[in-house]
Amino acid sequence: MKRVQIRRAIAVAFAVVFSILVTGDAQHSLAQLPGGSVVKGSGVSARPVTIPLTIRVKGSVPTSELELKTVDFIVTEDGEPQTPLSIRAMGSNWPLNLFVLVQDDVVSSIGPEMKPLAEFIRRLPRGSRVSVGYLRTGTLQVRQKFTTDLERAAKALRPPSGFASSAPYNPYVEVIEALKRFDSQPAGRRAVLLVSDGMDISRGVDFASGADTIDLQRAINQAQRSSVAIYAFFAPTVTSAGSTSLIANAQSALKRLADETGGRAYFQGFGAPTSFVPFIKDLKASLDMQIALTYLSTHPKKGFHRVKIISSTPGVDVTYPAGYRRN
């Protein structure tokens, strides 16, 4: 198998998956460059694909020692080995296209958490574009379109209403609508930060299911197509409060949504988190430590391609999106 070796300074790392990096394609598919190339001697058409990685170092290893380590990566796509081309660290200075979505009927105790969320927005890298929206009564209410004015975006956040009458009934429909709005945005790092209970009750509470609904799958497909990672902060609603089975199903759905799009779902048991601050710190650390891996894909067909990346360096683990969707 082909392996690529990199010698880079690796600061403290968190086990968080990163947003998708797109390079080149005007249609914003995951790092697919226009046209293709033929692998010499094989007749196989191939295209470069770029995906993000998070490196997690087991135990406590001083930074000075990590600088001397060689991190080896082995890449497979659809079960076949691929040729790594390059690696580059993204760091904390790369702009991020971010859509913050808040479900309007989450419990009122979440209201004060809008303040640390606003501060997170203000501290995003220069050039970042942020949009803010609320999921309510079956519609996406956009309070701020994508803007580079981070202060303006931060001020667009408001405490959720906390009323059951504001429930979207199916948050994934509005998530899909929000994801489509990335099509008009520049290529680059893209993410959705979703504050939601993750529960689809569009067919009634008795029919609320877990991580296998049609609209959930559609949201995953759209995120993969638009190269957007989804990070989810779980917050209960009046509807879900007190029902551990409903909450467990909903959290499974949020976890699947995050895992399959290159993000992460954050929970604090079955109840409302006492604070979003730990979630935000973990998320920020992951975005600050982004590493982009480019490899030569030998699978030109349209559709979803599953990716597996392994680090053969002792003490180093990597997390990454489940794959990408070629348009």
Backbone torsions as a table, in degrees:
resi	resn	phi	psi	omega
1	MET	NA	145.0	178.3
2	LYS	-75.6	142.5	178.5
3	ARG	-135.2	148.4	175.9
4	VAL	-117.4	135.9	-179.3
5	GLN	-108.9	136.6	178.6
6	ILE	-132.8	142.8	175.1
7	ARG	-118.7	102.1	-178.8
8	ARG	-137.6	150.8	175.4
9	ALA	-70.4	126.7	179.5
10	ILE	-117.8	110.2	177.9
11	ALA	-79.0	-168.8	180.0
12	VAL	-55.7	136.0	-175.0
13	ALA	-120.2	147.7	177.3
14	PHE	-117.9	149.2	-177.7
15	ALA	-83.4	72.9	-179.5
16	VAL	-130.7	136.2	178.0
17	VAL	-81.3	148.0	-173.4
18	PHE	-103.1	166.3	177.8
19	SER	-69.4	155.4	-177.0
20	ILE	-72.1	137.3	174.7
21	LEU	-101.1	125.0	179.2
22	VAL	-106.0	135.5	177.4
23	THR	-132.8	106.1	166.7
24	GLY	108.0	-51.7	-169.5
25	ASP	-71.2	124.9	-178.8
26	ALA	-66.0	-18.8	179.4
27	GLN	-88.1	0.7	174.4
28	HIS	66.8	21.7	171.3
29	SER	-72.6	162.4	-168.5
30	LEU	-65.5	96.3	171.6
31	ALA	54.9	26.3	176.1
32	GLN	-87.2	122.3	-179.9
33	LEU	-87.6	149.1	-179.9
34	PRO	-56.5	137.8	179.4
35	GLY	77.3	-178.0	179.6
36	GLY	-142.4	173.5	177.1
37	SER	-131.0	163.6	-179.3
38	VAL	-110.8	126.8	177.2
39	VAL	-66.5	124.1	-173.9
40	LYS	-55.6	128.6	175.5
41	GLY	83.5	-3.9	-176.4
42	SER	-116.0	-22.5	-176.4
43	GLY	71.5	10.4	-177.7
44	VAL	-94.1	126.6	176.2
45	SER	-72.1	137.4	-177.1
46	ALA	-141.8	150.1	178.0
47	ARG	-136.2	147.6	176.3
48	PRO	-73.4	140.0	176.8
49	VAL	-128.1	135.5	179.3
50	THR	-117.6	127.1	176.3
51	ILE	-131.3	155.7	-178.3
52	PRO	-89.7	152.1	177.1
53	LEU	-128.6	152.7	166.0
54	THR	-119.3	129.5	178.4
55	ILE	-97.9	129.1	175.5
56	ARG	-115.2	124.8	179.4
57	VAL	-99.4	122.4	-178.9
58	LYS	-71.6	137.3	178.3
59	GLY	74.5	-169.5	-179.1
60	SER	-106.0	105.4	-178.9
61	VAL	-116.9	123.2	-179.5
62	PRO	-57.3	144.7	-179.2
63	THR	-58.2	-37.1	-178.1
64	SER	-61.6	-34.0	178.2
65	GLU	-75.2	-37.6	-179.3
66	LEU	-63.2	-30.9	-179.8
67	GLU	-63.4	-23.3	-178.3
68	LEU	-93.5	-7.1	-178.4
69	LYS	-76.7	148.5	171.0
70	THR	-107.9	118.1	-178.8
71	VAL	-95.6	120.2	-177.6
72	ASP	-100.9	133.7	177.7
73	PHE	-119.6	137.8	173.7
74	ILE	-117.0	125.8	-173.7
75	VAL	-115.6	131.7	171.2
76	THR	-128.9	147.4	176.4
77	GLU	-130.1	125.6	-176.2
78	ASP	52.6	36.7	175.7
79	GLY	84.1	-0.5	-178.3
80	GLU	-113.7	140.1	-179.6
81	PRO	-64.6	141.6	179.7
82	GLN	-121.4	162.9	-177.0
83	THR	-97.3	112.7	175.6
84	PRO	-65.8	140.6	-179.5
85	LEU	-108.7	-45.6	-176.3
86	SER	-160.8	163.9	174.9
87	ILE	-138.2	139.9	173.4
88	ARG	-144.1	141.2	177.4
89	ALA	-81.4	133.2	-179.2
90	MET	-85.1	-40.7	177.9
91	GLY	71.1	-168.6	-172.9
92	SER	-95.3	3.2	-175.7
93	ASN	-102.0	-3.2	-179.1
94	TRP	-82.4	130.1	179.6
95	PRO	-60.4	153.0	-179.8
96	LEU	-126.3	132.0	170.5
97	ASN	-91.7	113.3	-171.4
98	LEU	-127.2	132.8	173.0
99	PHE	-114.0	116.7	177.8
100	VAL	-94.3	121.0	-178.9
101	LEU	-119.1	128.1	-179.7
102	VAL	-122.1	125.2	175.8
103	GLN	-74.7	124.3	-166.8
104	ASP	-74.5	-13.8	-178.6
105	ASP	-103.3	13.9	175.5
106	VAL	-66.1	156.4	-172.7
107	VAL	-56.6	150.5	-173.1
108	SER	-64.6	-20.0	179.7
109	SER	-66.4	-13.0	177.9
110	ILE	-78.5	-18.0	-177.2
111	GLY	-49.0	-51.2	-179.6
112	PRO	-62.4	-18.8	-178.5
113	GLU	-76.0	-7.0	175.0
114	MET	-67.9	-25.7	-179.9
115	LYS	-65.4	-52.4	176.3
116	PRO	-64.9	-29.3	175.9
117	LEU	-65.3	-41.3	178.7
118	ALA	-63.6	-39.0	179.8
119	GLU	-68.0	-35.6	175.5
120	PHE	-59.5	-44.0	179.2
121	ILE	-62.1	-44.7	-177.6
122	ARG	-60.9	-28.5	-175.0
123	ARG	-97.9	10.6	175.6
124	LEU	-66.2	158.1	-179.4
125	PRO	-57.8	148.2	178.7
126	ARG	-58.2	137.1	-178.2
127	GLY	93.0	-6.2	177.8
128	SER	-65.9	150.7	177.5
129	ARG	-117.1	131.1	-175.0
130	VAL	-129.8	137.6	172.1
131	SER	-124.2	149.7	-178.2
132	VAL	-128.4	130.3	179.6
133	GLY	-144.3	161.0	179.0
134	TYR	-124.2	137.7	178.0
135	LEU	-93.8	114.7	-177.1
136	ARG	-152.4	137.9	175.9
137	THR	42.9	45.4	174.9
138	GLY	77.9	11.8	-179.4
139	THR	-134.6	160.1	173.6
140	LEU	-99.6	112.8	178.3
141	GLN	-95.4	106.3	-178.6
142	VAL	-88.3	113.3	179.2
143	ARG	-88.7	-22.3	177.4
144	GLN	-149.4	120.2	174.2
145	LYS	-70.4	167.8	-179.2
146	PHE	-54.6	128.7	-179.1
147	THR	-147.0	150.8	174.0
148	THR	-88.2	-4.9	176.9
149	ASP	-81.8	90.8	-174.1
150	LEU	-65.3	-32.6	177.5
151	GLU	-64.4	-42.4	178.9
152	ARG	-63.7	-41.8	178.7
153	ALA	-65.0	-41.2	-179.8
154	ALA	-62.1	-39.3	-178.8
155	LYS	-72.3	-15.7	178.6
156	ALA	-73.9	-17.2	177.1
157	LEU	-70.7	140.4	175.2
158	ARG	-139.8	158.6	176.5
159	PRO	-62.3	139.8	176.8
160	PRO	-64.1	153.3	-176.3
161	SER	-66.7	-35.2	179.6
162	GLY	78.7	5.3	-178.6
163	PHE	-95.2	139.2	178.3
164	ALA	-62.2	-27.3	180.0
165	SER	-66.7	-14.7	179.3
166	SER	-93.1	0.4	-174.3
167	ALA	-60.0	136.3	176.6
168	PRO	-78.1	-14.5	-179.1
169	TYR	69.5	-34.3	177.2
170	ASN	-148.6	92.3	-175.0
171	PRO	-63.8	-22.5	-173.3
172	TYR	-72.0	-25.8	176.1
173	VAL	-64.8	-43.5	179.3
174	GLU	-72.0	-31.4	176.1
175	VAL	-62.4	-41.9	178.1
176	ILE	-60.8	-43.9	179.0
177	GLU	-60.8	-41.6	179.3
178	ALA	-65.6	-39.9	-178.7
179	LEU	-62.5	-35.6	-179.6
180	LYS	-65.1	-22.4	-179.1
181	ARG	-74.4	-11.1	175.5
182	PHE	-73.8	-17.2	-177.1
183	ASP	-60.2	-28.3	-178.9
184	SER	-91.3	2.3	-176.8
185	GLN	-99.3	156.4	179.6
186	PRO	-61.4	151.5	174.5
187	ALA	-65.1	152.5	-179.4
188	GLY	147.6	-160.1	179.3
189	ARG	-69.9	131.3	-177.2
190	ARG	-134.0	139.2	179.6
191	ALA	-155.0	153.3	168.9
192	VAL	-115.7	133.4	172.3
193	LEU	-108.8	109.4	-172.5
194	LEU	-108.8	121.0	173.4
195	VAL	-103.5	110.9	-170.1
196	SER	-161.1	161.9	171.6
197	ASP	-88.2	-9.2	175.4
198	GLY	71.7	12.6	-172.1
199	MET	-99.5	127.3	175.4
200	ASP	-98.1	104.0	179.3
201	ILE	-115.1	27.1	-177.5
202	SER	-62.7	-23.0	177.6
203	ARG	-107.0	15.0	180.0
204	GLY	102.8	154.2	-177.4
205	VAL	-62.3	-36.3	-178.1
206	ASP	-65.0	-21.1	-178.1
207	PHE	-106.0	5.6	179.7
208	ALA	-61.1	126.9	-177.2
209	SER	-116.6	180.0	-174.8
210	GLY	-92.8	-122.3	-168.4
211	ALA	-94.0	35.2	-178.2
212	ASP	-139.8	28.0	179.5
213	THR	-80.7	157.7	-178.5
214	ILE	-63.7	-45.1	-176.9
215	ASP	-69.4	-31.7	174.5
216	LEU	-62.6	-45.5	178.7
217	GLN	-63.7	-38.5	177.4
218	ARG	-63.1	-38.6	178.3
219	ALA	-65.1	-41.2	177.9
220	ILE	-62.9	-45.5	179.7
221	ASN	-60.3	-43.7	-178.8
222	GLN	-66.5	-39.9	178.5
223	ALA	-63.6	-42.9	178.5
224	GLN	-66.0	-38.0	179.5
225	ARG	-67.3	-37.3	-177.9
226	SER	-92.8	1.0	178.7
227	SER	59.6	49.9	-179.0
228	VAL	-118.9	128.8	173.6
229	ALA	-89.7	139.1	-179.2
230	ILE	-112.3	123.0	175.1
231	TYR	-107.3	129.9	-174.3
232	ALA	-120.0	128.5	171.5
233	PHE	-104.0	112.6	-179.6
234	PHE	-72.3	134.1	173.4
235	ALA	-142.6	128.0	-177.8
236	PRO	-73.7	165.3	175.6
237	THR	-121.5	174.1	176.3
238	VAL	-60.3	-35.7	-178.7
239	THR	-65.7	-43.4	-174.7
240	SER	-87.8	-21.9	-175.5
241	ALA	-57.4	131.1	176.0
242	GLY	91.5	-10.7	179.6
243	SER	-110.5	99.7	-177.4
244	THR	-66.2	-32.0	-179.8
245	SER	-68.7	-42.4	177.6
246	LEU	-64.1	-43.7	-178.9
247	ILE	-65.0	-41.5	179.4
248	ALA	-60.8	-42.9	177.8
249	ASN	-63.3	-44.2	-178.4
250	ALA	-65.2	-41.2	178.9
251	GLN	-66.5	-34.7	175.5
252	SER	-62.0	-38.9	179.4
253	ALA	-66.3	-43.9	178.8
254	LEU	-63.5	-39.4	-180.0
255	LYS	-64.7	-42.3	178.5
256	ARG	-64.1	-43.8	178.8
257	LEU	-56.8	-43.1	-179.7
258	ALA	-73.0	-48.3	-176.2
259	ASP	-59.6	-41.1	-173.7
260	GLU	-85.4	-3.5	177.4
261	THR	-114.9	1.5	178.2
262	GLY	90.2	18.6	178.8
263	GLY	-111.1	-152.1	179.1
264	ARG	-154.2	144.3	177.4
265	ALA	-103.9	136.3	-176.8
266	TYR	-114.3	128.1	177.8
267	PHE	-130.7	158.3	170.2
268	GLN	-134.4	75.5	-173.8
269	GLY	69.7	-152.8	179.6
270	PHE	-95.0	-5.9	-176.3
271	GLY	-101.3	-176.4	177.7
272	ALA	-69.6	135.1	177.7
273	PRO	-63.3	142.5	178.3
274	THR	-69.0	-24.8	178.9
275	SER	-161.0	145.8	173.3
276	PHE	-84.5	-9.7	-173.1
277	VAL	-56.2	-47.2	178.2
278	PRO	-61.7	-37.8	177.6
279	PHE	-61.7	-45.9	-176.5
280	ILE	-66.3	-39.9	178.4
281	LYS	-61.5	-43.4	179.9
282	ASP	-64.6	-43.0	179.2
283	LEU	-63.6	-46.0	-179.6
284	LYS	-62.2	-42.3	179.4
285	ALA	-60.4	-38.8	-179.4
286	SER	-67.2	-42.9	180.0
287	LEU	-65.6	-32.6	178.6
288	ASP	-70.7	-19.7	-174.2
289	MET	-112.3	26.1	-176.9
290	GLN	-68.4	136.9	174.6
291	ILE	-126.8	129.5	-178.3
292	ALA	-103.6	123.3	179.0
293	LEU	-107.0	125.5	177.0
294	THR	-110.7	130.6	177.6
295	TYR	-134.9	166.1	-178.8
296	LEU	-93.7	111.1	-179.5
297	SER	-85.8	132.6	178.9
298	THR	-103.7	21.3	-179.8
299	HIS	-120.8	89.6	-175.2
300	PRO	-79.7	-8.5	-175.5
301	LYS	-67.5	150.4	177.2
302	LYS	-71.0	160.1	178.1
303	GLY	112.2	-170.3	-175.9
304	PHE	-85.6	135.6	177.6
305	HIS	-122.2	122.2	-178.0
306	ARG	-83.6	135.6	-175.9
307	VAL	-117.5	141.0	174.2
308	LYS	-132.0	128.3	-179.4
309	ILE	-127.3	129.1	-178.7
310	ILE	-123.7	136.9	170.8
311	SER	-97.9	124.5	179.1
312	SER	-91.7	3.6	178.0
313	THR	-79.8	125.4	-179.3
314	PRO	-57.4	136.3	176.0
315	GLY	83.0	3.1	-178.1
316	VAL	-121.9	124.5	174.2
317	ASP	-113.8	155.1	177.6
318	VAL	-128.1	145.7	172.1
319	THR	-122.7	151.2	-170.1
320	TYR	-166.4	167.4	177.1
321	PRO	-64.4	156.1	-178.9
322	ALA	-66.9	-20.8	-179.3
323	GLY	165.2	-161.0	-179.5
324	TYR	-145.5	162.4	-179.2
325	ARG	-114.6	120.0	179.6
326	ARG	-90.7	126.7	-178.5
327	ASN	-82.5	NA	NA
